[in-house]
Amino acid sequence: MATDPQIGALSEPNRRASKTITLAAAALLLLGALVFLLESDSWYLAFKAVHVVAAVLWVGGGTLLAVLAITAERDPDPARLLGVARQAEWAARIFIPASFTVLGMGIAMTINGDLDWGQFWLVFGLVAWTISTAIGVGFLTPRIKQLNALIQERGERDPAVQAAVQPILLAARIDIALLLLIVIDMTLKPSF
């Protein structure tokens, strides 16, 4: 039974409407953010706002991908899990800049707030950020690109493709656990 290639695809008028609504939402977000940032009388709070938004994009997006991967693993169709891998490759375009924005704004807050660089929560955050970035940029991104190339070459059901997925999933789960631990660290600010 052949499937209709248009199922799930937006019609041209709906695509235009979606684009218009998306642009309007983005403009509203930028305008609102600009007004709030200009209204703030504190550079520290402005840095913090950007820091938190970038962290939400990075950690929230990564957590969603991890949950989607866990649910896709249970599906007998390997295409579902490999679809998550394709989405993860695209998401790296957001995650990498967001992670560096988190770092930059964290450094700006530390300098602007004249915070002690030796505090445990700050040191832990920097070390964990470094580990997470190494996992993401040094392992996950290249492995996902290799996986997608392997899919193109051999197909989704090839044993080599299926074997290449497991190390990516394990590393992604460790990375997300670390990122969520950073969020808890930054929220509670433990002082050992």
N, C-alpha and C positions, 0 to 999 in steps of 0.2 A: 504494500500500500504506500503510495507516494505521499509525501507531505507537501503542503502548500508553502512555498518559501515566504509568502507574505504574512503567514500566521505569526503573530507576535511583533511584526514590524509596523511602525507607524505609517499612516498614509502621509502623503506630502502636505496636505493642509494641517494635519495634526502635528507633523514634524515642525512646521513653521510656527504653529501656536506654542508648542513646547519650547522652541528656541526663544520666542518672544517672552514667555513667562519666566524662563530661566534668566534671561538678560535683565528683566525687571527685578527679579529677586536679588540678583547679584548687585544691581545698582542700589537697591534699597539697603542691602547689607553694607555696602561700602559707604553710602551716605550716613547711615546710622552709626557705623563704627567711627567714621571721621568726626561726627558731631560729639559722640561720647568721648573720644580721645581728646578733642579740643577743649571740651568742658572740664576734663580732669585737670586738677591743679598739681598733679604729681607725675613726673616722668616714670617713677617706680611703678605706679599703677598702670600707666600706658604700656610699659614693657611687660608687665604681668599679664595684661589683657592679650597681647599678641602671643606671649609665651603659652598661655592656657589654650587659646584657639588653635595654635599649631599642635600642641600636645593632644587635643581632642581629635584633630584630623588624623594624626599619626597613630596614636594608641587606639582610638576608636575604630579607625579603618582597619588596622591590623587585627584587632580583636574580632571584628566582623568576618574578615577573611578566614581567621582560624576556626571560627564557629561554622562557617560555610564549608570549610574543608572537612571538619569532623562529621558533619551531616552527610557530605558527599561521599565520604569513605564507606558509609553504610549502604550506599546505592550500588546495585549490581552493575550499573552502566558506568564504565570508566570515563566516559565523556564528561560526566558531571564534575568529577574531581579535577580532570584536566582543564575544564572550563574555569574552575577556581584558580588554577595555576596561571592561566592566561590573564585573568583579571588581576592577579597579584603582580604580574610583570608590568601591567599598565599602571597599577597603583603605586609602584615604586617612583613614578614621576611625581607623585604627591608626597609620599612618605619621606623620601630623601631630603627634599627642600624643607619639609616640615620639621624633620629631626634637627637640621642645622639651625632653623629658626628658633626652635626650643632652646638649643644650646646658646645661641647668640643673645636671646632675650634673657636667659638665665644669668649669663655673664653680666649683661647690662644691669639687671636688677641687683646683682651682688655688688657691683661697683657703685651704682647709684644709691643703694641702701646702706653702703658702707658695712656690709656683712662680713663676718669672720670666715675666711676661706677654709679654716681648719675645722669647722663644725662637721660632725659626722654626717648629718643628712645631706650637706652640700658635697662632701667628698664622695659619699656613696652615690649620689646622683650623677656626678661627673664620671666616676668609674663605670657605673652601670650603663650610662649613655654611651661611653666608649665601647663597651662590650657589645651592646645592642647594635651600634652602628657598624662595628666590625662584622657581626653576624649578618646584618642586612645588606650592607654594601659589598662585603668581602665574600660572603657565602651564598645568601639567598638570591640576590639579583643575578649573579652569573649562572647559578644552577638552574634558575627558572628560565633564563634565556636558552641555556643548553637543552633543557627539557622541551621547550617549545620548538626548537630546531629539530630535535629528535622526533617529536610528534609529526612534524612536516615530512621528515625523511622516511619514517617507518610506520606511522599510523598509531592510533590511540591504543590499540589492543596488543601491540608488540610487548613481549616480556621485558625488554630493555627499558621501554618507556615506563612501564608499571614499576620496575625496580628503581628508576630514577626519582620517582615521586616520594618514596618513603623518607630519605634523608632530608628532603626539603620540608616535609611536614613536621618531622621531629625538631629541626632547627627553628622553624617558625613558632612552634609551641613553646620552646625554651625562651625565644625572644619575646613573645607576648607575655609570658609569666614574668620575665625580667622588667618589661615596660610597665606592667601593672604594679609590680613591686616599687618601681620608681615613683609612680603616682601616689602610692601609700606613703612612701618615704617623704615625698615633697609635701604631702598633706599633714602628716603627723609630726614631721621634723624631729625624729628621735635624737636624743643627745646622750650617747653612751659615755 
